[in-house]
């Protein structure tokens, strides 16, 4: 299964996740479904401005993570 969503998180807010205060980022996909994605998967997309962009999340039939790609 695949889900598409936009994510905008400031650098400072991402540090909250990075430091372990929380581990899931809640996003809303283009169909309105809420998803909870482990923050560690966003780390490759972190810049000085935070995380900004459109993403595609791929999971298997059981909901296990396969990949997160910026599109």
PyMOL Python script that loads the backbone (N, CA, C, O; Angstrom):
from pymol import cmd

cmd.read_pdbstr("""\
ATOM      1  N   UNK A   1       0.843  -1.167   0.000  1.00  0.00           N
ATOM      2  CA  UNK A   1       0.000   0.000   0.000  1.00  0.00           C
ATOM      3  C   UNK A   1       0.889   1.232   0.000  1.00  0.00           C
ATOM      4  O   UNK A   1       2.013   1.213   0.502  1.00  0.00           O
ATOM      5  N   UNK A   2       0.365   2.286  -0.568  1.00  0.00           N
ATOM      6  CA  UNK A   2       1.117   3.528  -0.579  1.00  0.00           C
ATOM      7  C   UNK A   2       0.223   4.682  -0.154  1.00  0.00           C
ATOM      8  O   UNK A   2      -0.979   4.698  -0.418  1.00  0.00           O
ATOM      9  N   UNK A   3       0.844   5.642   0.508  1.00  0.00           N
ATOM     10  CA  UNK A   3       0.145   6.812   1.020  1.00  0.00           C
ATOM     11  C   UNK A   3       0.945   8.046   0.628  1.00  0.00           C
ATOM     12  O   UNK A   3       2.173   8.052   0.717  1.00  0.00           O
ATOM     13  N   UNK A   4       0.255   9.076   0.198  1.00  0.00           N
ATOM     14  CA  UNK A   4       0.887  10.339  -0.173  1.00  0.00           C
ATOM     15  C   UNK A   4       0.447  11.416   0.807  1.00  0.00           C
ATOM     16  O   UNK A   4      -0.727  11.494   1.168  1.00  0.00           O
ATOM     17  N   UNK A   5       1.398  12.251   1.237  1.00  0.00           N
ATOM     18  CA  UNK A   5       1.076  13.314   2.183  1.00  0.00           C
ATOM     19  C   UNK A   5       2.122  14.418   2.100  1.00  0.00           C
ATOM     20  O   UNK A   5       3.225  14.219   1.591  1.00  0.00           O
ATOM     21  N   UNK A   6       1.746  15.583   2.612  1.00  0.00           N
ATOM     22  CA  UNK A   6       2.648  16.721   2.738  1.00  0.00           C
ATOM     23  C   UNK A   6       3.069  16.821   4.196  1.00  0.00           C
ATOM     24  O   UNK A   6       2.263  16.621   5.105  1.00  0.00           O
ATOM     25  N   UNK A   7       4.338  17.131   4.404  1.00  0.00           N
ATOM     26  CA  UNK A   7       4.851  17.238   5.769  1.00  0.00           C
ATOM     27  C   UNK A   7       5.659  18.530   5.891  1.00  0.00           C
ATOM     28  O   UNK A   7       6.541  18.802   5.076  1.00  0.00           O
ATOM     29  N   UNK A   8       5.348  19.318   6.913  1.00  0.00           N
ATOM     30  CA  UNK A   8       6.093  20.537   7.211  1.00  0.00           C
ATOM     31  C   UNK A   8       6.364  20.568   8.709  1.00  0.00           C
ATOM     32  O   UNK A   8       5.461  20.782   9.517  1.00  0.00           O
ATOM     33  N   UNK A   9       7.608  20.355   9.055  1.00  0.00           N
ATOM     34  CA  UNK A   9       8.021  20.342  10.460  1.00  0.00           C
ATOM     35  C   UNK A   9       9.272  21.207  10.581  1.00  0.00           C
ATOM     36  O   UNK A   9      10.231  21.027   9.831  1.00  0.00           O
ATOM     37  N   UNK A  10       9.262  22.134  11.513  1.00  0.00           N
ATOM     38  CA  UNK A  10      10.434  22.986  11.707  1.00  0.00           C
ATOM     39  C   UNK A  10      11.605  22.149  12.238  1.00  0.00           C
ATOM     40  O   UNK A  10      11.418  21.058  12.777  1.00  0.00           O
ATOM     41  N   UNK A  11      12.794  22.683  12.071  1.00  0.00           N
ATOM     42  CA  UNK A  11      13.990  22.011  12.569  1.00  0.00           C
ATOM     43  C   UNK A  11      13.888  21.788  14.080  1.00  0.00           C
ATOM     44  O   UNK A  11      14.185  20.701  14.577  1.00  0.00           O
ATOM     45  N   UNK A  12      13.468  22.823  14.800  1.00  0.00           N
ATOM     46  CA  UNK A  12      13.363  22.714  16.262  1.00  0.00           C
ATOM     47  C   UNK A  12      12.332  21.676  16.680  1.00  0.00           C
ATOM     48  O   UNK A  12      12.552  20.937  17.640  1.00  0.00           O
ATOM     49  N   UNK A  13      11.220  21.612  15.977  1.00  0.00           N
ATOM     50  CA  UNK A  13      10.200  20.624  16.327  1.00  0.00           C
ATOM     51  C   UNK A  13      10.713  19.209  16.046  1.00  0.00           C
ATOM     52  O   UNK A  13      10.442  18.289  16.818  1.00  0.00           O
ATOM     53  N   UNK A  14      11.456  19.030  14.939  1.00  0.00           N
ATOM     54  CA  UNK A  14      11.986  17.699  14.658  1.00  0.00           C
ATOM     55  C   UNK A  14      12.962  17.262  15.751  1.00  0.00           C
ATOM     56  O   UNK A  14      13.026  16.078  16.081  1.00  0.00           O
ATOM     57  N   UNK A  15      13.720  18.199  16.314  1.00  0.00           N
ATOM     58  CA  UNK A  15      14.646  17.854  17.396  1.00  0.00           C
ATOM     59  C   UNK A  15      13.906  17.250  18.585  1.00  0.00           C
ATOM     60  O   UNK A  15      14.453  16.407  19.297  1.00  0.00           O
ATOM     61  N   UNK A  16      12.677  17.673  18.799  1.00  0.00           N
ATOM     62  CA  UNK A  16      11.836  17.095  19.856  1.00  0.00           C
ATOM     63  C   UNK A  16      11.690  15.589  19.639  1.00  0.00           C
ATOM     64  O   UNK A  16      11.775  14.812  20.590  1.00  0.00           O
ATOM     65  N   UNK A  17      11.471  15.178  18.389  1.00  0.00           N
ATOM     66  CA  UNK A  17      11.373  13.753  18.064  1.00  0.00           C
ATOM     67  C   UNK A  17      12.746  13.088  18.132  1.00  0.00           C
ATOM     68  O   UNK A  17      12.887  11.994  18.679  1.00  0.00           O
ATOM     69  N   UNK A  18      13.750  13.752  17.578  1.00  0.00           N
ATOM     70  CA  UNK A  18      15.103  13.204  17.509  1.00  0.00           C
ATOM     71  C   UNK A  18      15.656  12.900  18.902  1.00  0.00           C
ATOM     72  O   UNK A  18      16.363  11.911  19.096  1.00  0.00           O
ATOM     73  N   UNK A  19      15.327  13.757  19.864  1.00  0.00           N
ATOM     74  CA  UNK A  19      15.817  13.561  21.230  1.00  0.00           C
ATOM     75  C   UNK A  19      15.032  12.504  21.988  1.00  0.00           C
ATOM     76  O   UNK A  19      15.356  12.192  23.134  1.00  0.00           O
ATOM     77  N   UNK A  20      14.006  11.953  21.361  1.00  0.00           N
ATOM     78  CA  UNK A  20      13.282  10.850  21.968  1.00  0.00           C
ATOM     79  C   UNK A  20      12.073  11.214  22.803  1.00  0.00           C
ATOM     80  O   UNK A  20      11.511  10.355  23.481  1.00  0.00           O
ATOM     81  N   UNK A  21      11.659  12.480  22.767  1.00  0.00           N
ATOM     82  CA  UNK A  21      10.474  12.871  23.536  1.00  0.00           C
ATOM     83  C   UNK A  21       9.202  12.275  22.939  1.00  0.00           C
ATOM     84  O   UNK A  21       8.213  12.071  23.642  1.00  0.00           O
ATOM     85  N   UNK A  22       9.238  12.005  21.661  1.00  0.00           N
ATOM     86  CA  UNK A  22       8.144  11.326  20.956  1.00  0.00           C
ATOM     87  C   UNK A  22       8.781  10.594  19.792  1.00  0.00           C
ATOM     88  O   UNK A  22       9.846  10.990  19.319  1.00  0.00           O
ATOM     89  N   UNK A  23       8.143   9.527  19.323  1.00  0.00           N
ATOM     90  CA  UNK A  23       8.771   8.789  18.222  1.00  0.00           C
ATOM     91  C   UNK A  23       7.923   8.731  16.956  1.00  0.00           C
ATOM     92  O   UNK A  23       8.418   8.324  15.905  1.00  0.00           O
ATOM     93  N   UNK A  24       6.667   9.128  17.037  1.00  0.00           N
ATOM     94  CA  UNK A  24       5.794   9.065  15.864  1.00  0.00           C
ATOM     95  C   UNK A  24       5.373  10.465  15.437  1.00  0.00           C
ATOM     96  O   UNK A  24       5.044  11.310  16.269  1.00  0.00           O
ATOM     97  N   UNK A  25       5.388  10.692  14.144  1.00  0.00           N
ATOM     98  CA  UNK A  25       4.892  11.932  13.569  1.00  0.00           C
ATOM     99  C   UNK A  25       3.537  11.628  12.941  1.00  0.00           C
ATOM    100  O   UNK A  25       3.411  10.718  12.122  1.00  0.00           O
ATOM    101  N   UNK A  26       2.534  12.397  13.331  1.00  0.00           N
ATOM    102  CA  UNK A  26       1.197  12.197  12.764  1.00  0.00           C
ATOM    103  C   UNK A  26       1.065  13.037  11.499  1.00  0.00           C
ATOM    104  O   UNK A  26       1.305  14.244  11.512  1.00  0.00           O
ATOM    105  N   UNK A  27       0.682  12.386  10.417  1.00  0.00           N
ATOM    106  CA  UNK A  27       0.457  13.067   9.145  1.00  0.00           C
ATOM    107  C   UNK A  27      -0.917  12.670   8.627  1.00  0.00           C
ATOM    108  O   UNK A  27      -1.492  11.665   9.044  1.00  0.00           O
ATOM    109  N   UNK A  28      -1.424  13.473   7.718  1.00  0.00           N
ATOM    110  CA  UNK A  28      -2.722  13.189   7.099  1.00  0.00           C
ATOM    111  C   UNK A  28      -2.486  13.009   5.610  1.00  0.00           C
ATOM    112  O   UNK A  28      -1.978  13.911   4.944  1.00  0.00           O
ATOM    113  N   UNK A  29      -2.856  11.843   5.084  1.00  0.00           N
ATOM    114  CA  UNK A  29      -2.611  11.588   3.662  1.00  0.00           C
ATOM    115  C   UNK A  29      -3.649  12.312   2.807  1.00  0.00           C
ATOM    116  O   UNK A  29      -4.577  12.930   3.328  1.00  0.00           O
ATOM    117  N   UNK A  30      -3.478  12.225   1.488  1.00  0.00           N
ATOM    118  CA  UNK A  30      -4.333  12.991   0.582  1.00  0.00           C
ATOM    119  C   UNK A  30      -5.788  12.543   0.592  1.00  0.00           C
ATOM    120  O   UNK A  30      -6.650  13.258   0.079  1.00  0.00           O
ATOM    121  N   UNK A  31      -6.082  11.379   1.162  1.00  0.00           N
ATOM    122  CA  UNK A  31      -7.470  10.917   1.260  1.00  0.00           C
ATOM    123  C   UNK A  31      -8.094  11.286   2.604  1.00  0.00           C
ATOM    124  O   UNK A  31      -9.274  11.019   2.833  1.00  0.00           O
ATOM    125  N   UNK A  32      -7.309  11.899   3.494  1.00  0.00           N
ATOM    126  CA  UNK A  32      -7.812  12.301   4.797  1.00  0.00           C
ATOM    127  C   UNK A  32      -7.509  11.328   5.916  1.00  0.00           C
ATOM    128  O   UNK A  32      -7.879  11.570   7.065  1.00  0.00           O
ATOM    129  N   UNK A  33      -6.847  10.237   5.601  1.00  0.00           N
ATOM    130  CA  UNK A  33      -6.510   9.232   6.611  1.00  0.00           C
ATOM    131  C   UNK A  33      -5.298   9.689   7.418  1.00  0.00           C
ATOM    132  O   UNK A  33      -4.311  10.164   6.857  1.00  0.00           O
ATOM    133  N   UNK A  34      -5.384   9.539   8.743  1.00  0.00           N
ATOM    134  CA  UNK A  34      -4.259   9.881   9.607  1.00  0.00           C
ATOM    135  C   UNK A  34      -3.317   8.691   9.728  1.00  0.00           C
ATOM    136  O   UNK A  34      -3.742   7.547   9.888  1.00  0.00           O
ATOM    137  N   UNK A  35      -2.015   8.996   9.647  1.00  0.00           N
ATOM    138  CA  UNK A  35      -0.975   7.976   9.750  1.00  0.00           C
ATOM    139  C   UNK A  35       0.003   8.396  10.840  1.00  0.00           C
ATOM    140  O   UNK A  35       0.220   9.587  11.063  1.00  0.00           O
ATOM    141  N   UNK A  36       0.582   7.430  11.505  1.00  0.00           N
ATOM    142  CA  UNK A  36       1.621   7.685  12.504  1.00  0.00           C
ATOM    143  C   UNK A  36       2.906   7.035  12.004  1.00  0.00           C
ATOM    144  O   UNK A  36       3.039   5.812  11.982  1.00  0.00           O
ATOM    145  N   UNK A  37       3.843   7.885  11.607  1.00  0.00           N
ATOM    146  CA  UNK A  37       5.080   7.423  10.979  1.00  0.00           C
ATOM    147  C   UNK A  37       6.236   7.640  11.948  1.00  0.00           C
ATOM    148  O   UNK A  37       6.362   8.709  12.544  1.00  0.00           O
ATOM    149  N   UNK A  38       7.072   6.632  12.102  1.00  0.00           N
ATOM    150  CA  UNK A  38       8.228   6.754  12.977  1.00  0.00           C
ATOM    151  C   UNK A  38       9.110   7.903  12.493  1.00  0.00           C
ATOM    152  O   UNK A  38       9.463   7.974  11.316  1.00  0.00           O
ATOM    153  N   UNK A  39       9.460   8.795  13.408  1.00  0.00           N
ATOM    154  CA  UNK A  39      10.229   9.992  13.069  1.00  0.00           C
ATOM    155  C   UNK A  39      11.590   9.671  12.459  1.00  0.00           C
ATOM    156  O   UNK A  39      12.121  10.465  11.683  1.00  0.00           O
ATOM    157  N   UNK A  40      12.156   8.525  12.797  1.00  0.00           N
ATOM    158  CA  UNK A  40      13.492   8.195  12.281  1.00  0.00           C
ATOM    159  C   UNK A  40      13.506   8.086  10.758  1.00  0.00           C
ATOM    160  O   UNK A  40      14.552   8.284  10.140  1.00  0.00           O
ATOM    161  N   UNK A  41      12.376   7.777  10.151  1.00  0.00           N
ATOM    162  CA  UNK A  41      12.327   7.642   8.696  1.00  0.00           C
ATOM    163  C   UNK A  41      12.423   8.985   7.975  1.00  0.00           C
ATOM    164  O   UNK A  41      12.716   9.025   6.781  1.00  0.00           O
ATOM    165  N   UNK A  42      12.180  10.077   8.686  1.00  0.00           N
ATOM    166  CA  UNK A  42      12.258  11.411   8.089  1.00  0.00           C
ATOM    167  C   UNK A  42      13.667  12.002   8.164  1.00  0.00           C
ATOM    168  O   UNK A  42      13.949  13.001   7.502  1.00  0.00           O
ATOM    169  N   UNK A  43      14.544  11.408   8.951  1.00  0.00           N
ATOM    170  CA  UNK A  43      15.877  11.980   9.182  1.00  0.00           C
ATOM    171  C   UNK A  43      16.645  12.298   7.893  1.00  0.00           C
ATOM    172  O   UNK A  43      17.294  13.343   7.840  1.00  0.00           O
ATOM    173  N   UNK A  44      16.607  11.453   6.849  1.00  0.00           N
ATOM    174  CA  UNK A  44      17.352  11.796   5.629  1.00  0.00           C
ATOM    175  C   UNK A  44      16.867  13.076   4.941  1.00  0.00           C
ATOM    176  O   UNK A  44      17.570  13.633   4.098  1.00  0.00           O
ATOM    177  N   UNK A  45      15.683  13.534   5.296  1.00  0.00           N
ATOM    178  CA  UNK A  45      15.089  14.699   4.637  1.00  0.00           C
ATOM    179  C   UNK A  45      15.174  15.961   5.488  1.00  0.00           C
ATOM    180  O   UNK A  45      14.607  16.991   5.125  1.00  0.00           O
ATOM    181  N   UNK A  46      15.872  15.891   6.611  1.00  0.00           N
ATOM    182  CA  UNK A  46      16.011  17.030   7.513  1.00  0.00           C
ATOM    183  C   UNK A  46      17.035  18.017   6.971  1.00  0.00           C
ATOM    184  O   UNK A  46      18.151  17.636   6.618  1.00  0.00           O
ATOM    185  N   UNK A  47      16.647  19.288   6.907  1.00  0.00           N
ATOM    186  CA  UNK A  47      17.549  20.374   6.516  1.00  0.00           C
ATOM    187  C   UNK A  47      17.534  21.426   7.625  1.00  0.00           C
ATOM    188  O   UNK A  47      16.856  21.253   8.638  1.00  0.00           O
ATOM    189  N   UNK A  48      18.263  22.489   7.438  1.00  0.00           N
ATOM    190  CA  UNK A  48      18.253  23.587   8.414  1.00  0.00           C
ATOM    191  C   UNK A  48      16.864  24.196   8.561  1.00  0.00           C
ATOM    192  O   UNK A  48      16.536  24.784   9.591  1.00  0.00           O
ATOM    193  N   UNK A  49      16.058  24.048   7.523  1.00  0.00           N
ATOM    194  CA  UNK A  49      14.693  24.578   7.554  1.00  0.00           C
ATOM    195  C   UNK A  49      13.692  23.564   8.082  1.00  0.00           C
ATOM    196  O   UNK A  49      12.495  23.849   8.128  1.00  0.00           O
ATOM    197  N   UNK A  50      14.147  22.410   8.472  1.00  0.00           N
ATOM    198  CA  UNK A  50      13.259  21.361   8.962  1.00  0.00           C
ATOM    199  C   UNK A  50      12.969  20.342   7.876  1.00  0.00           C
ATOM    200  O   UNK A  50      13.819  20.045   7.036  1.00  0.00           O
ATOM    201  N   UNK A  51      11.763  19.817   7.907  1.00  0.00           N
ATOM    202  CA  UNK A  51      11.329  18.840   6.907  1.00  0.00           C
ATOM    203  C   UNK A  51      10.149  19.448   6.172  1.00  0.00           C
ATOM    204  O   UNK A  51       9.127  19.770   6.777  1.00  0.00           O
ATOM    205  N   UNK A  52      10.294  19.601   4.877  1.00  0.00           N
ATOM    206  CA  UNK A  52       9.246  20.210   4.069  1.00  0.00           C
ATOM    207  C   UNK A  52       9.136  19.471   2.754  1.00  0.00           C
ATOM    208  O   UNK A  52      10.140  19.223   2.087  1.00  0.00           O
ATOM    209  N   UNK A  53       7.914  19.116   2.378  1.00  0.00           N
ATOM    210  CA  UNK A  53       7.726  18.505   1.072  1.00  0.00           C
ATOM    211  C   UNK A  53       6.602  17.500   1.041  1.00  0.00           C
ATOM    212  O   UNK A  53       5.883  17.292   2.018  1.00  0.00           O
ATOM    213  N   UNK A  54       6.477  16.886  -0.116  1.00  0.00           N
ATOM    214  CA  UNK A  54       5.485  15.842  -0.323  1.00  0.00           C
ATOM    215  C   UNK A  54       6.204  14.504  -0.296  1.00  0.00           C
ATOM    216  O   UNK A  54       7.307  14.363  -0.825  1.00  0.00           O
ATOM    217  N   UNK A  55       5.562  13.521   0.330  1.00  0.00           N
ATOM    218  CA  UNK A  55       6.183  12.225   0.547  1.00  0.00           C
ATOM    219  C   UNK A  55       5.256  11.092   0.137  1.00  0.00           C
ATOM    220  O   UNK A  55       4.034  11.236   0.084  1.00  0.00           O
ATOM    221  N   UNK A  56       5.886   9.957  -0.150  1.00  0.00           N
ATOM    222  CA  UNK A  56       5.151   8.716  -0.408  1.00  0.00           C
ATOM    223  C   UNK A  56       5.653   7.681   0.589  1.00  0.00           C
ATOM    224  O   UNK A  56       6.850   7.404   0.662  1.00  0.00           O
ATOM    225  N   UNK A  57       4.734   7.117   1.350  1.00  0.00           N
ATOM    226  CA  UNK A  57       5.034   6.066   2.310  1.00  0.00           C
ATOM    227  C   UNK A  57       4.564   4.744   1.732  1.00  0.00           C
ATOM    228  O   UNK A  57       3.404   4.611   1.340  1.00  0.00           O
ATOM    229  N   UNK A  58       5.459   3.768   1.677  1.00  0.00           N
ATOM    230  CA  UNK A  58       5.102   2.422   1.234  1.00  0.00           C
ATOM    231  C   UNK A  58       5.135   1.485   2.432  1.00  0.00           C
ATOM    232  O   UNK A  58       6.097   1.469   3.201  1.00  0.00           O
ATOM    233  N   UNK A  59       4.061   0.699   2.579  1.00  0.00           N
ATOM    234  CA  UNK A  59       3.987  -0.318   3.625  1.00  0.00           C
ATOM    235  C   UNK A  59       3.495  -1.615   3.006  1.00  0.00           C
ATOM    236  O   UNK A  59       2.846  -1.607   1.960  1.00  0.00           O
ATOM    237  N   UNK A  60       3.811  -2.736   3.660  1.00  0.00           N
ATOM    238  CA  UNK A  60       3.326  -4.023   3.156  1.00  0.00           C
ATOM    239  C   UNK A  60       1.879  -4.246   3.604  1.00  0.00           C
ATOM    240  O   UNK A  60       1.287  -3.384   4.254  1.00  0.00           O
ATOM    241  N   UNK A  61       1.326  -5.383   3.260  1.00  0.00           N
ATOM    242  CA  UNK A  61      -0.078  -5.689   3.560  1.00  0.00           C
ATOM    243  C   UNK A  61      -0.370  -5.703   5.059  1.00  0.00           C
ATOM    244  O   UNK A  61      -1.515  -5.514   5.472  1.00  0.00           O
ATOM    245  N   UNK A  62       0.665  -5.927   5.875  1.00  0.00           N
ATOM    246  CA  UNK A  62       0.489  -5.944   7.331  1.00  0.00           C
ATOM    247  C   UNK A  62       0.735  -4.573   7.959  1.00  0.00           C
ATOM    248  O   UNK A  62       0.629  -4.414   9.175  1.00  0.00           O
ATOM    249  N   UNK A  63       1.063  -3.592   7.129  1.00  0.00           N
ATOM    250  CA  UNK A  63       1.328  -2.248   7.636  1.00  0.00           C
ATOM    251  C   UNK A  63       2.759  -2.004   8.043  1.00  0.00           C
ATOM    252  O   UNK A  63       3.060  -0.976   8.650  1.00  0.00           O
ATOM    253  N   UNK A  64       3.656  -2.932   7.721  1.00  0.00           N
ATOM    254  CA  UNK A  64       5.071  -2.768   8.056  1.00  0.00           C
ATOM    255  C   UNK A  64       5.753  -1.846   7.058  1.00  0.00           C
ATOM    256  O   UNK A  64       5.491  -1.903   5.857  1.00  0.00           O
ATOM    257  N   UNK A  65       6.621  -1.007   7.567  1.00  0.00           N
ATOM    258  CA  UNK A  65       7.339  -0.026   6.764  1.00  0.00           C
ATOM    259  C   UNK A  65       8.169  -0.685   5.668  1.00  0.00           C
ATOM    260  O   UNK A  65       8.856  -1.680   5.897  1.00  0.00           O
ATOM    261  N   UNK A  66       8.087  -0.102   4.462  1.00  0.00           N
ATOM    262  CA  UNK A  66       8.969  -0.493   3.361  1.00  0.00           C
ATOM    263  C   UNK A  66       9.881   0.677   3.014  1.00  0.00           C
ATOM    264  O   UNK A  66      11.103   0.532   3.006  1.00  0.00           O
ATOM    265  N   UNK A  67       9.284   1.851   2.724  1.00  0.00           N
ATOM    266  CA  UNK A  67      10.108   3.006   2.377  1.00  0.00           C
ATOM    267  C   UNK A  67       9.331   4.307   2.531  1.00  0.00           C
ATOM    268  O   UNK A  67       8.100   4.327   2.538  1.00  0.00           O
ATOM    269  N   UNK A  68      10.092   5.391   2.655  1.00  0.00           N
ATOM    270  CA  UNK A  68       9.550   6.742   2.668  1.00  0.00           C
ATOM    271  C   UNK A  68      10.372   7.537   1.674  1.00  0.00           C
ATOM    272  O   UNK A  68      11.588   7.660   1.823  1.00  0.00           O
ATOM    273  N   UNK A  69       9.718   8.073   0.666  1.00  0.00           N
ATOM    274  CA  UNK A  69      10.407   8.809  -0.392  1.00  0.00           C
ATOM    275  C   UNK A  69       9.808  10.193  -0.547  1.00  0.00           C
ATOM    276  O   UNK A  69       8.595  10.376  -0.450  1.00  0.00           O
ATOM    277  N   UNK A  70      10.675  11.163  -0.789  1.00  0.00           N
ATOM    278  CA  UNK A  70      10.211  12.506  -1.112  1.00  0.00           C
ATOM    279  C   UNK A  70       9.863  12.520  -2.592  1.00  0.00           C
ATOM    280  O   UNK A  70      10.645  12.065  -3.427  1.00  0.00           O
ATOM    281  N   UNK A  71       8.687  13.044  -2.911  1.00  0.00           N
ATOM    282  CA  UNK A  71       8.246  13.053  -4.320  1.00  0.00           C
ATOM    283  C   UNK A  71       8.084  14.460  -4.834  1.00  0.00           C
ATOM    284  O   UNK A  71       7.721  14.656  -5.993  1.00  0.00           O
TER     285      UNK A  71
END
""", "prot")
cmd.dss("prot")
cmd.show_as("cartoon", "prot")
cmd.util.cbc("prot")
cmd.orient("prot")
